[in-house]
Amino acid sequence: MAVRVDQDMCTGCGLCSQVCPEVFEVGDDGYAHVIKGADQSLSCVDEAIDQCPVGAISR
């Protein structure tokens, strides 16, 4: 199942990219994005989902 960041909910805090930099990055627009081609099965993805303060990340 693909990981996605809801751009309407994302605040751009960057926590996901700190917890799982292999999968998430904060773009030039100031919001989090899933890195194209990233291994979305990494365990840090679930940690990023759990730690997102606004619940913007889902599978």
C-alpha distance matrix in Angstrom:
0.0 3.8 6.6 9.5 13.1 15.2 18.3 20.5 20.0 19.9 23.4 23.0 24.2 22.4 21.5 18.0 19.5 22.0 19.7 17.2 19.1 17.2 14.1 15.9 19.2 21.5 22.5 26.0 25.3 25.1 21.5 18.4 16.0 13.2 15.1 14.5 13.7 13.1 11.6 8.6 9.0 12.4 13.7 15.1 11.9 12.2 15.9 15.5 13.5 16.4 19.1 18.4 21.7 20.6 17.1 15.8 12.5 9.5 5.7
3.8 0.0 3.8 6.4 10.1 12.6 15.3 17.9 17.6 17.2 20.6 20.0 21.5 19.6 19.3 15.6 16.8 19.8 18.0 15.3 16.6 14.9 11.5 12.9 15.9 18.1 18.9 22.3 21.7 21.6 18.1 15.1 12.4 9.6 11.7 11.2 11.1 10.6 10.1 7.2 9.2 12.0 13.8 14.3 10.8 12.1 15.3 14.1 12.5 15.9 18.0 16.8 20.1 18.9 15.7 13.8 10.5 8.3 5.4
6.6 3.8 0.0 3.8 7.0 10.0 12.7 15.4 14.7 13.8 17.1 16.5 17.7 16.0 15.5 12.0 13.5 16.4 14.7 12.4 13.9 12.9 9.2 9.9 13.0 15.0 16.3 19.8 19.1 18.6 15.0 11.8 9.7 7.2 10.1 10.8 11.5 10.1 10.1 6.7 9.2 11.0 12.2 11.9 8.1 9.7 12.4 10.6 9.2 12.8 14.5 13.1 16.5 15.5 12.5 10.5 7.1 5.7 4.4
9.5 6.4 3.8 0.0 3.8 6.4 9.0 11.8 11.5 10.9 14.4 14.1 15.9 14.7 14.9 11.8 13.4 16.6 15.6 13.7 14.7 14.4 10.6 9.9 12.2 13.3 14.2 17.5 16.3 15.9 12.2 9.6 7.8 6.7 10.3 11.2 13.0 12.0 13.0 10.0 12.8 14.2 15.3 14.2 10.5 11.9 14.1 11.5 9.8 13.5 14.6 12.3 15.2 13.6 11.0 8.1 5.7 5.5 6.2
13.1 10.1 7.0 3.8 0.0 3.8 5.9 8.8 8.2 7.1 10.6 10.5 12.6 11.9 12.5 10.0 11.8 15.0 14.6 13.4 14.2 14.9 11.3 9.3 10.7 10.9 12.0 15.2 13.5 12.7 8.9 6.8 6.3 7.1 10.9 12.7 15.1 13.9 15.3 12.5 15.4 16.0 16.7 14.8 11.5 12.8 14.0 10.8 9.5 12.9 13.1 10.1 12.6 10.8 9.0 5.5 4.5 6.6 9.0
15.2 12.6 10.0 6.4 3.8 0.0 3.8 5.5 5.5 6.1 9.9 11.0 13.4 13.8 14.6 12.8 14.8 17.9 17.6 16.9 17.7 18.6 15.0 12.8 13.7 13.0 13.7 16.2 13.7 13.2 9.6 8.9 9.1 10.6 14.3 15.8 18.4 17.5 18.9 16.1 18.8 19.6 20.0 18.2 14.8 15.6 16.7 13.5 11.6 14.5 14.7 11.3 12.7 9.9 8.6 5.0 6.4 8.0 10.8
18.3 15.3 12.7 9.0 5.9 3.8 0.0 3.8 5.4 5.1 8.2 9.1 12.3 13.0 14.7 13.5 14.8 17.9 18.5 17.8 18.0 19.2 15.9 13.1 12.9 11.4 11.3 13.2 10.3 10.2 7.0 7.7 8.4 11.1 14.3 16.0 19.1 18.5 20.5 18.1 21.2 21.7 22.3 20.1 17.0 18.3 18.9 15.4 14.2 17.0 16.5 12.8 13.7 11.1 11.0 7.4 9.3 11.6 14.3
20.5 17.9 15.4 11.8 8.8 5.5 3.8 0.0 3.8 5.9 8.4 10.6 13.5 15.1 16.6 15.9 17.7 20.5 20.9 20.8 21.2 22.7 19.4 16.5 16.4 14.4 14.5 15.9 12.6 12.2 9.6 10.9 12.2 14.8 18.1 19.7 22.8 22.1 23.9 21.3 24.1 24.6 24.9 22.7 19.6 20.3 20.8 17.4 15.8 18.0 17.5 13.8 13.7 10.5 11.0 8.1 11.0 13.1 16.1
20.0 17.6 14.7 11.5 8.2 5.5 5.4 3.8 0.0 3.8 6.4 9.2 11.2 13.1 13.9 13.6 15.9 18.2 18.4 18.8 19.7 21.5 18.4 15.5 15.7 14.0 15.0 16.9 13.9 12.5 9.6 10.3 12.3 14.7 18.2 20.3 23.0 21.8 23.2 20.3 22.8 23.0 22.7 20.4 17.5 17.8 17.9 14.7 13.0 14.8 14.1 10.4 10.0 6.7 7.5 5.3 8.9 11.4 14.9
19.9 17.2 13.8 10.9 7.1 6.1 5.1 5.9 3.8 0.0 3.8 5.6 7.9 9.4 10.7 10.5 12.5 14.8 15.5 15.8 16.4 18.5 15.7 12.4 12.2 10.3 11.8 13.8 11.3 9.3 6.3 6.9 9.5 12.3 15.5 18.1 20.9 19.4 21.1 18.6 21.3 21.0 20.9 18.2 15.7 16.5 16.2 12.6 11.9 13.9 12.6 8.8 9.1 6.9 8.1 5.4 8.2 11.6 15.0
23.4 20.6 17.1 14.4 10.6 9.9 8.2 8.4 6.4 3.8 0.0 3.8 5.5 8.4 10.1 11.2 12.7 14.5 15.8 16.8 17.1 19.7 17.5 13.9 13.0 10.3 12.0 13.4 11.0 8.2 6.6 8.2 11.6 14.7 17.5 20.4 23.3 21.7 23.5 21.3 23.9 23.1 22.7 19.6 17.7 18.6 17.5 14.0 14.0 15.4 13.1 9.6 8.9 7.6 10.1 8.6 11.3 14.9 18.4
23.0 20.0 16.5 14.1 10.5 11.0 9.1 10.6 9.2 5.6 3.8 0.0 3.8 5.4 8.2 9.2 9.8 11.7 13.7 14.4 14.1 16.8 15.0 11.2 9.7 6.8 8.8 10.4 8.9 5.5 4.3 5.7 9.5 12.7 14.9 18.0 21.0 19.3 21.3 19.6 22.4 21.3 21.4 18.1 16.5 18.0 16.8 13.1 14.0 15.7 13.3 10.1 10.4 10.2 12.0 10.0 11.7 15.4 18.5
24.2 21.5 17.7 15.9 12.6 13.4 12.3 13.5 11.2 7.9 5.5 3.8 0.0 3.8 5.7 8.1 9.0 9.7 11.7 13.4 13.5 16.7 15.4 11.9 10.7 8.5 11.4 13.2 12.2 8.5 7.9 8.1 11.8 14.4 16.5 20.0 22.5 20.3 21.9 20.2 22.6 20.9 20.4 16.9 16.0 17.2 15.2 11.9 13.3 14.3 11.2 8.7 8.6 9.7 11.9 11.0 12.5 16.2 19.4
22.4 19.6 16.0 14.7 11.9 13.8 13.0 15.1 13.1 9.4 8.4 5.4 3.8 0.0 3.8 5.5 5.3 6.4 8.8 10.0 9.7 13.1 12.1 8.6 7.5 6.2 9.8 12.2 12.2 8.8 7.9 6.7 9.9 12.0 13.5 17.2 19.5 17.0 18.7 17.4 19.8 17.9 17.8 14.1 13.5 15.3 13.4 10.1 12.3 13.8 10.8 9.0 10.4 11.8 12.9 11.7 12.0 15.6 18.2
21.5 19.3 15.5 14.9 12.5 14.6 14.7 16.6 13.9 10.7 10.1 8.2 5.7 3.8 0.0 3.8 5.5 5.1 6.1 8.4 9.5 12.8 12.0 9.3 9.6 9.5 13.2 15.8 15.8 12.4 11.0 9.1 11.8 13.0 14.8 18.5 20.2 17.2 18.1 16.6 18.3 16.1 15.3 11.6 11.5 12.7 10.3 7.3 9.9 10.7 7.5 6.8 8.5 10.8 11.6 11.4 11.2 14.5 17.1
18.0 15.6 12.0 11.8 10.0 12.8 13.5 15.9 13.6 10.5 11.2 9.2 8.1 5.5 3.8 0.0 3.8 5.4 5.1 5.8 7.3 10.0 8.5 6.1 7.7 8.7 12.3 15.6 15.6 12.9 10.6 7.6 9.3 9.7 11.7 15.2 16.7 13.7 14.5 12.8 14.7 12.9 12.4 8.9 8.1 10.0 8.3 4.9 7.6 9.5 7.5 6.6 9.7 11.3 10.9 10.1 8.7 11.8 13.9
19.5 16.8 13.5 13.4 11.8 14.8 14.8 17.7 15.9 12.5 12.7 9.8 9.0 5.3 5.5 3.8 0.0 3.8 5.5 5.1 4.5 7.8 7.3 4.7 5.1 6.9 10.4 13.6 14.5 12.0 10.5 7.6 8.9 9.2 10.0 13.8 15.3 12.4 13.9 13.1 15.4 13.2 13.6 10.0 9.8 12.5 11.0 8.1 11.1 13.1 11.1 10.3 13.1 14.6 14.4 13.1 11.7 14.6 16.3
22.0 19.8 16.4 16.6 15.0 17.9 17.9 20.5 18.2 14.8 14.5 11.7 9.7 6.4 5.1 5.4 3.8 0.0 3.8 5.7 5.7 9.4 10.1 8.3 8.6 9.9 13.5 16.3 17.3 14.4 13.4 10.9 12.6 12.9 13.5 17.2 18.3 15.1 16.0 15.4 17.0 14.1 13.8 10.0 11.1 13.2 10.7 8.7 12.2 13.3 10.7 11.0 13.3 15.7 15.8 15.3 14.1 16.9 18.7
19.7 18.0 14.7 15.6 14.6 17.6 18.5 20.9 18.4 15.5 15.8 13.7 11.7 8.8 6.1 5.1 5.5 3.8 0.0 3.8 6.3 9.0 9.4 8.7 10.4 12.3 15.9 19.1 19.8 17.0 15.3 12.3 13.5 12.9 13.9 17.3 17.9 14.4 14.4 13.3 14.3 11.3 10.3 6.5 8.1 9.8 7.1 5.9 9.7 10.4 8.5 9.8 12.7 15.2 14.6 14.6 12.7 15.0 16.4
17.2 15.3 12.4 13.7 13.4 16.9 17.8 20.8 18.8 15.8 16.8 14.4 13.4 10.0 8.4 5.8 5.1 5.7 3.8 0.0 3.8 5.5 5.8 6.1 8.7 11.5 14.7 18.2 19.1 16.9 14.9 11.4 11.6 10.2 10.6 13.9 14.2 10.6 10.7 10.0 11.3 8.5 8.8 5.3 6.3 9.2 8.0 6.5 9.9 11.8 10.8 11.4 14.8 16.6 15.5 14.7 12.2 14.0 14.7
19.1 16.6 13.9 14.7 14.2 17.7 18.0 21.2 19.7 16.4 17.1 14.1 13.5 9.7 9.5 7.3 4.5 5.7 6.3 3.8 0.0 3.8 5.4 5.3 6.5 9.6 12.4 15.7 17.3 15.4 14.0 10.8 10.7 9.6 9.0 12.4 13.0 9.8 11.0 11.4 13.3 10.8 12.0 8.8 9.5 12.8 11.7 9.8 13.1 15.2 13.8 13.8 17.0 18.5 17.8 16.4 14.2 16.3 17.0
17.2 14.9 12.9 14.4 14.9 18.6 19.2 22.7 21.5 18.5 19.7 16.8 16.7 13.1 12.8 10.0 7.8 9.4 9.0 5.5 3.8 0.0 3.8 6.2 8.2 11.9 14.0 17.4 19.0 17.8 16.1 12.6 11.4 9.1 7.6 10.3 10.0 6.6 7.6 8.8 10.8 8.6 10.9 8.8 9.1 12.8 12.7 11.3 14.1 16.6 16.0 16.1 19.5 20.8 19.4 17.8 15.0 16.4 16.2
14.1 11.5 9.2 10.6 11.3 15.0 15.9 19.4 18.4 15.7 17.5 15.0 15.4 12.1 12.0 8.5 7.3 10.1 9.4 5.8 5.4 3.8 0.0 3.8 7.0 10.6 12.5 16.2 17.2 16.1 13.8 10.1 8.4 5.7 5.3 8.2 8.6 5.3 6.7 6.6 9.5 8.3 10.6 8.5 7.3 11.0 11.7 9.6 11.6 14.7 14.5 14.0 17.6 18.2 16.5 14.6 11.7 12.9 12.9
15.9 12.9 9.9 9.9 9.3 12.8 13.1 16.5 15.5 12.4 13.9 11.2 11.9 8.6 9.3 6.1 4.7 8.3 8.7 6.1 5.3 6.2 3.8 0.0 3.8 7.0 9.3 13.1 13.8 12.4 10.1 6.5 5.6 4.7 5.6 9.3 11.0 8.4 10.4 9.6 12.6 11.4 12.9 10.1 8.6 12.0 11.9 8.9 10.9 14.0 13.1 11.8 15.1 15.6 14.6 12.4 10.2 12.5 13.4
19.2 15.9 13.0 12.2 10.7 13.7 12.9 16.4 15.7 12.2 13.0 9.7 10.7 7.5 9.6 7.7 5.1 8.6 10.4 8.7 6.5 8.2 7.0 3.8 0.0 3.8 6.1 9.6 10.9 9.6 8.2 5.5 5.5 6.5 6.5 10.1 12.6 10.7 13.4 13.1 16.3 15.0 16.4 13.4 12.2 15.5 15.0 11.7 13.8 16.7 15.1 13.4 16.1 16.5 16.3 13.8 12.5 15.3 16.6
21.5 18.1 15.0 13.3 10.9 13.0 11.4 14.4 14.0 10.3 10.3 6.8 8.5 6.2 9.5 8.7 6.9 9.9 12.3 11.5 9.6 11.9 10.6 7.0 3.8 0.0 3.8 6.9 7.7 5.9 5.2 4.2 6.1 8.8 9.5 12.8 15.7 14.3 17.0 16.4 19.6 18.4 19.4 16.2 14.9 17.7 16.9 13.3 15.1 17.7 15.7 13.3 15.2 15.4 15.9 13.3 13.1 16.3 18.3
22.5 18.9 16.3 14.2 12.0 13.7 11.3 14.5 15.0 11.8 12.0 8.8 11.4 9.8 13.2 12.3 10.4 13.5 15.9 14.7 12.4 14.0 12.5 9.3 6.1 3.8 0.0 3.8 5.2 5.4 5.7 6.1 6.6 9.6 9.7 12.2 15.6 15.1 18.3 17.9 21.4 20.7 22.2 19.2 17.6 20.5 20.2 16.6 18.0 20.9 19.1 16.5 18.2 17.8 18.3 15.2 15.2 18.1 19.9
26.0 22.3 19.8 17.5 15.2 16.2 13.2 15.9 16.9 13.8 13.4 10.4 13.2 12.2 15.8 15.6 13.6 16.3 19.1 18.2 15.7 17.4 16.2 13.1 9.6 6.9 3.8 0.0 3.8 5.4 7.6 9.4 10.1 13.2 13.1 15.2 18.7 18.5 21.8 21.6 25.2 24.4 25.9 22.9 21.3 24.2 23.7 20.0 21.4 24.2 22.1 19.4 20.6 20.1 21.0 18.0 18.5 21.5 23.4
25.3 21.7 19.1 16.3 13.5 13.7 10.3 12.6 13.9 11.3 11.0 8.9 12.2 12.2 15.8 15.6 14.5 17.3 19.8 19.1 17.3 19.0 17.2 13.8 10.9 7.7 5.2 3.8 0.0 3.8 5.6 8.6 9.8 13.4 14.3 16.2 19.9 19.7 22.9 22.0 25.6 25.1 26.4 23.4 21.4 23.9 23.5 19.7 20.5 23.2 21.3 18.2 19.0 17.9 19.0 15.8 17.0 20.0 22.2
25.1 21.6 18.6 15.9 12.7 13.2 10.2 12.2 12.5 9.3 8.2 5.5 8.5 8.8 12.4 12.9 12.0 14.4 17.0 16.9 15.4 17.8 16.1 12.4 9.6 5.9 5.4 5.4 3.8 0.0 3.8 6.9 9.5 13.1 14.4 17.0 20.5 19.5 22.4 21.3 24.6 23.7 24.5 21.3 19.6 21.9 21.0 17.2 18.3 20.6 18.3 15.3 15.9 15.3 16.8 14.1 15.4 18.8 21.4
21.5 18.1 15.0 12.2 8.9 9.6 7.0 9.6 9.6 6.3 6.6 4.3 7.9 7.9 11.0 10.6 10.5 13.4 15.3 14.9 14.0 16.1 13.8 10.1 8.2 5.2 5.7 7.6 5.6 3.8 0.0 3.8 6.6 10.3 12.3 15.0 18.3 17.2 19.8 18.3 21.6 21.0 21.7 18.7 16.6 18.7 18.3 14.4 15.0 17.6 15.8 12.6 13.6 12.6 13.6 10.6 11.7 15.0 17.7
18.4 15.1 11.8 9.6 6.8 8.9 7.7 10.9 10.3 6.9 8.2 5.7 8.1 6.7 9.1 7.6 7.6 10.9 12.3 11.4 10.8 12.6 10.1 6.5 5.5 4.2 6.1 9.4 8.6 6.9 3.8 0.0 3.8 7.0 9.3 12.4 15.3 13.9 16.2 14.7 17.9 17.2 18.0 15.1 13.0 15.3 15.0 11.3 12.1 15.0 13.5 10.7 12.7 12.2 12.2 9.2 9.2 12.5 14.8
16.0 12.4 9.7 7.8 6.3 9.1 8.4 12.2 12.3 9.5 11.6 9.5 11.8 9.9 11.8 9.3 8.9 12.6 13.5 11.6 10.7 11.4 8.4 5.6 5.5 6.1 6.6 10.1 9.8 9.5 6.6 3.8 0.0 3.8 6.2 8.8 11.9 10.9 13.6 12.3 15.9 15.8 17.3 14.9 12.4 15.2 15.7 12.2 12.8 16.2 15.5 12.9 15.5 14.7 13.9 10.6 9.6 11.9 13.3
13.2 9.6 7.2 6.7 7.1 10.6 11.1 14.8 14.7 12.3 14.7 12.7 14.4 12.0 13.0 9.7 9.2 12.9 12.9 10.2 9.6 9.1 5.7 4.7 6.5 8.8 9.6 13.2 13.4 13.1 10.3 7.0 3.8 0.0 3.8 6.2 8.7 7.4 9.9 8.7 12.4 12.6 14.6 12.8 10.1 13.2 14.4 11.4 12.1 15.7 15.6 13.7 16.9 16.4 14.8 11.9 9.6 11.0 11.4
15.1 11.7 10.1 10.3 10.9 14.3 14.3 18.1 18.2 15.5 17.5 14.9 16.5 13.5 14.8 11.7 10.0 13.5 13.9 10.6 9.0 7.6 5.3 5.6 6.5 9.5 9.7 13.1 14.3 14.4 12.3 9.3 6.2 3.8 0.0 3.8 6.3 5.5 8.9 9.2 12.9 12.9 15.5 13.8 11.9 15.4 16.4 13.8 15.1 18.6 18.3 16.8 20.0 19.8 18.4 15.6 13.3 14.5 14.4
14.5 11.2 10.8 11.2 12.7 15.8 16.0 19.7 20.3 18.1 20.4 18.0 20.0 17.2 18.5 15.2 13.8 17.2 17.3 13.9 12.4 10.3 8.2 9.3 10.1 12.8 12.2 15.2 16.2 17.0 15.0 12.4 8.8 6.2 3.8 0.0 3.8 5.5 9.0 9.8 13.4 14.3 17.4 16.3 14.2 17.6 19.1 16.8 17.6 21.2 21.4 19.8 23.1 22.6 20.9 17.8 15.4 16.0 15.2
13.7 11.1 11.5 13.0 15.1 18.4 19.1 22.8 23.0 20.9 23.3 21.0 22.5 19.5 20.2 16.7 15.3 18.3 17.9 14.2 13.0 10.0 8.6 11.0 12.6 15.7 15.6 18.7 19.9 20.5 18.3 15.3 11.9 8.7 6.3 3.8 0.0 3.8 6.6 8.4 11.5 12.6 16.1 15.7 14.0 17.4 19.2 17.5 18.4 21.9 22.5 21.4 25.0 24.7 22.6 20.0 17.0 17.0 15.5
13.1 10.6 10.1 12.0 13.9 17.5 18.5 22.1 21.8 19.4 21.7 19.3 20.3 17.0 17.2 13.7 12.4 15.1 14.4 10.6 9.8 6.6 5.3 8.4 10.7 14.3 15.1 18.5 19.7 19.5 17.2 13.9 10.9 7.4 5.5 5.5 3.8 0.0 3.8 5.8 8.8 9.2 12.6 12.0 10.6 14.1 15.7 14.2 15.5 18.8 19.3 18.7 22.3 22.5 20.4 18.2 15.0 15.2 14.0
11.6 10.1 10.1 13.0 15.3 18.9 20.5 23.9 23.2 21.1 23.5 21.3 21.9 18.7 18.1 14.5 13.9 16.0 14.4 10.7 11.0 7.6 6.7 10.4 13.4 17.0 18.3 21.8 22.9 22.4 19.8 16.2 13.6 9.9 8.9 9.0 6.6 3.8 0.0 3.8 5.5 6.2 9.9 10.4 9.3 12.4 14.4 13.8 14.9 17.9 18.9 18.9 22.7 23.1 20.6 19.0 15.4 15.0 13.1
8.6 7.2 6.7 10.0 12.5 16.1 18.1 21.3 20.3 18.6 21.3 19.6 20.2 17.4 16.6 12.8 13.1 15.4 13.3 10.0 11.4 8.8 6.6 9.6 13.1 16.4 17.9 21.6 22.0 21.3 18.3 14.7 12.3 8.7 9.2 9.8 8.4 5.8 3.8 0.0 3.8 5.5 8.4 8.9 6.7 9.4 12.0 11.3 11.7 14.8 16.2 16.1 19.9 20.1 17.3 15.8 12.1 11.3 9.4
9.0 9.2 9.2 12.8 15.4 18.8 21.2 24.1 22.8 21.3 23.9 22.4 22.6 19.8 18.3 14.7 15.4 17.0 14.3 11.3 13.3 10.8 9.5 12.6 16.3 19.6 21.4 25.2 25.6 24.6 21.6 17.9 15.9 12.4 12.9 13.4 11.5 8.8 5.5 3.8 0.0 3.8 6.4 8.5 7.2 8.8 11.6 12.2 12.5 14.9 16.8 17.5 21.2 21.7 18.7 17.9 14.1 12.8 10.4
12.4 12.0 11.0 14.2 16.0 19.6 21.7 24.6 23.0 21.0 23.1 21.3 20.9 17.9 16.1 12.9 13.2 14.1 11.3 8.5 10.8 8.6 8.3 11.4 15.0 18.4 20.7 24.4 25.1 23.7 21.0 17.2 15.8 12.6 12.9 14.3 12.6 9.2 6.2 5.5 3.8 0.0 3.8 5.4 5.8 7.9 9.6 10.5 11.8 13.8 15.1 16.3 20.0 21.1 18.6 18.0 14.4 13.9 12.4
13.7 13.8 12.2 15.3 16.7 20.0 22.3 24.9 22.7 20.9 22.7 21.4 20.4 17.8 15.3 12.4 13.6 13.8 10.3 8.8 12.0 10.9 10.6 12.9 16.4 19.4 22.2 25.9 26.4 24.5 21.7 18.0 17.3 14.6 15.5 17.4 16.1 12.6 9.9 8.4 6.4 3.8 0.0 3.8 5.3 5.6 6.9 9.0 10.3 11.3 12.9 14.8 18.3 19.8 17.3 17.5 14.1 13.6 12.6
15.1 14.3 11.9 14.2 14.8 18.2 20.1 22.7 20.4 18.2 19.6 18.1 16.9 14.1 11.6 8.9 10.0 10.0 6.5 5.3 8.8 8.8 8.5 10.1 13.4 16.2 19.2 22.9 23.4 21.3 18.7 15.1 14.9 12.8 13.8 16.3 15.7 12.0 10.4 8.9 8.5 5.4 3.8 0.0 3.8 5.4 4.9 6.1 8.6 9.7 10.3 12.1 15.6 17.4 15.4 15.5 12.4 13.0 13.0
11.9 10.8 8.1 10.5 11.5 14.8 17.0 19.6 17.5 15.7 17.7 16.5 16.0 13.5 11.5 8.1 9.8 11.1 8.1 6.3 9.5 9.1 7.3 8.6 12.2 14.9 17.6 21.3 21.4 19.6 16.6 13.0 12.4 10.1 11.9 14.2 14.0 10.6 9.3 6.7 7.2 5.8 5.3 3.8 0.0 3.8 5.4 5.1 6.2 8.6 9.8 10.6 14.4 15.4 12.9 12.5 9.1 9.3 9.3
12.2 12.1 9.7 11.9 12.8 15.6 18.3 20.3 17.8 16.5 18.6 18.0 17.2 15.3 12.7 10.0 12.5 13.2 9.8 9.2 12.8 12.8 11.0 12.0 15.5 17.7 20.5 24.2 23.9 21.9 18.7 15.3 15.2 13.2 15.4 17.6 17.4 14.1 12.4 9.4 8.8 7.9 5.6 5.4 3.8 0.0 3.8 5.4 5.0 6.2 8.6 10.1 13.5 14.6 11.8 12.5 9.3 8.9 9.0
15.9 15.3 12.4 14.1 14.0 16.7 18.9 20.8 17.9 16.2 17.5 16.8 15.2 13.4 10.3 8.3 11.0 10.7 7.1 8.0 11.7 12.7 11.7 11.9 15.0 16.9 20.2 23.7 23.5 21.0 18.3 15.0 15.7 14.4 16.4 19.1 19.2 15.7 14.4 12.0 11.6 9.6 6.9 4.9 5.4 3.8 0.0 3.8 5.4 5.1 6.1 8.6 11.8 13.8 11.8 12.9 10.4 11.2 12.2
15.5 14.1 10.6 11.5 10.8 13.5 15.4 17.4 14.7 12.6 14.0 13.1 11.9 10.1 7.3 4.9 8.1 8.7 5.9 6.5 9.8 11.3 9.6 8.9 11.7 13.3 16.6 20.0 19.7 17.2 14.4 11.3 12.2 11.4 13.8 16.8 17.5 14.2 13.8 11.3 12.2 10.5 9.0 6.1 5.1 5.4 3.8 0.0 3.8 5.4 5.1 5.9 9.6 11.3 9.6 10.0 7.6 9.5 11.2
13.5 12.5 9.2 9.8 9.5 11.6 14.2 15.8 13.0 11.9 14.0 14.0 13.3 12.3 9.9 7.6 11.1 12.2 9.7 9.9 13.1 14.1 11.6 10.9 13.8 15.1 18.0 21.4 20.5 18.3 15.0 12.1 12.8 12.1 15.1 17.6 18.4 15.5 14.9 11.7 12.5 11.8 10.3 8.6 6.2 5.0 5.4 3.8 0.0 3.8 5.6 5.6 9.0 9.7 7.0 7.8 5.3 6.4 8.6
16.4 15.9 12.8 13.5 12.9 14.5 17.0 18.0 14.8 13.9 15.4 15.7 14.3 13.8 10.7 9.5 13.1 13.3 10.4 11.8 15.2 16.6 14.7 14.0 16.7 17.7 20.9 24.2 23.2 20.6 17.6 15.0 16.2 15.7 18.6 21.2 21.9 18.8 17.9 14.8 14.9 13.8 11.3 9.7 8.6 6.2 5.1 5.4 3.8 0.0 3.8 5.8 8.3 9.9 7.7 10.0 8.5 9.4 11.5
19.1 18.0 14.5 14.6 13.1 14.7 16.5 17.5 14.1 12.6 13.1 13.3 11.2 10.8 7.5 7.5 11.1 10.7 8.5 10.8 13.8 16.0 14.5 13.1 15.1 15.7 19.1 22.1 21.3 18.3 15.8 13.5 15.5 15.6 18.3 21.4 22.5 19.3 18.9 16.2 16.8 15.1 12.9 10.3 9.8 8.6 6.1 5.1 5.6 3.8 0.0 3.8 5.9 8.7 8.0 10.0 9.4 11.5 14.1
18.4 16.8 13.1 12.3 10.1 11.3 12.8 13.8 10.4 8.8 9.6 10.1 8.7 9.0 6.8 6.6 10.3 11.0 9.8 11.4 13.8 16.1 14.0 11.8 13.4 13.3 16.5 19.4 18.2 15.3 12.6 10.7 12.9 13.7 16.8 19.8 21.4 18.7 18.9 16.1 17.5 16.3 14.8 12.1 10.6 10.1 8.6 5.9 5.6 5.8 3.8 0.0 3.8 5.6 5.3 6.6 6.9 9.8 13.1
21.7 20.1 16.5 15.2 12.6 12.7 13.7 13.7 10.0 9.1 8.9 10.4 8.6 10.4 8.5 9.7 13.1 13.3 12.7 14.8 17.0 19.5 17.6 15.1 16.1 15.2 18.2 20.6 19.0 15.9 13.6 12.7 15.5 16.9 20.0 23.1 25.0 22.3 22.7 19.9 21.2 20.0 18.3 15.6 14.4 13.5 11.8 9.6 9.0 8.3 5.9 3.8 0.0 3.8 5.8 8.0 9.7 12.6 16.1
20.6 18.9 15.5 13.6 10.8 9.9 11.1 10.5 6.7 6.9 7.6 10.2 9.7 11.8 10.8 11.3 14.6 15.7 15.2 16.6 18.5 20.8 18.2 15.6 16.5 15.4 17.8 20.1 17.9 15.3 12.6 12.2 14.7 16.4 19.8 22.6 24.7 22.5 23.1 20.1 21.7 21.1 19.8 17.4 15.4 14.6 13.8 11.3 9.7 9.9 8.7 5.6 3.8 0.0 3.8 5.6 8.5 11.2 15.0
17.1 15.7 12.5 11.0 9.0 8.6 11.0 11.0 7.5 8.1 10.1 12.0 11.9 12.9 11.6 10.9 14.4 15.8 14.6 15.5 17.8 19.4 16.5 14.6 16.3 15.9 18.3 21.0 19.0 16.8 13.6 12.2 13.9 14.8 18.4 20.9 22.6 20.4 20.6 17.3 18.7 18.6 17.3 15.4 12.9 11.8 11.8 9.6 7.0 7.7 8.0 5.3 5.8 3.8 0.0 3.8 5.7 7.7 11.4
15.8 13.8 10.5 8.1 5.5 5.0 7.4 8.1 5.3 5.4 8.6 10.0 11.0 11.7 11.4 10.1 13.1 15.3 14.6 14.7 16.4 17.8 14.6 12.4 13.8 13.3 15.2 18.0 15.8 14.1 10.6 9.2 10.6 11.9 15.6 17.8 20.0 18.2 19.0 15.8 17.9 18.0 17.5 15.5 12.5 12.5 12.9 10.0 7.8 10.0 10.0 6.6 8.0 5.6 3.8 0.0 3.8 6.7 10.4
12.5 10.5 7.1 5.7 4.5 6.4 9.3 11.0 8.9 8.2 11.3 11.7 12.5 12.0 11.2 8.7 11.7 14.1 12.7 12.2 14.2 15.0 11.7 10.2 12.5 13.1 15.2 18.5 17.0 15.4 11.7 9.2 9.6 9.6 13.3 15.4 17.0 15.0 15.4 12.1 14.1 14.4 14.1 12.4 9.1 9.3 10.4 7.6 5.3 8.5 9.4 6.9 9.7 8.5 5.7 3.8 0.0 3.8 7.2
9.5 8.3 5.7 5.5 6.6 8.0 11.6 13.1 11.4 11.6 14.9 15.4 16.2 15.6 14.5 11.8 14.6 16.9 15.0 14.0 16.3 16.4 12.9 12.5 15.3 16.3 18.1 21.5 20.0 18.8 15.0 12.5 11.9 11.0 14.5 16.0 17.0 15.2 15.0 11.3 12.8 13.9 13.6 13.0 9.3 8.9 11.2 9.5 6.4 9.4 11.5 9.8 12.6 11.2 7.7 6.7 3.8 0.0 3.8
5.7 5.4 4.4 6.2 9.0 10.8 14.3 16.1 14.9 15.0 18.4 18.5 19.4 18.2 17.1 13.9 16.3 18.7 16.4 14.7 17.0 16.2 12.9 13.4 16.6 18.3 19.9 23.4 22.2 21.4 17.7 14.8 13.3 11.4 14.4 15.2 15.5 14.0 13.1 9.4 10.4 12.4 12.6 13.0 9.3 9.0 12.2 11.2 8.6 11.5 14.1 13.1 16.1 15.0 11.4 10.4 7.2 3.8 0.0
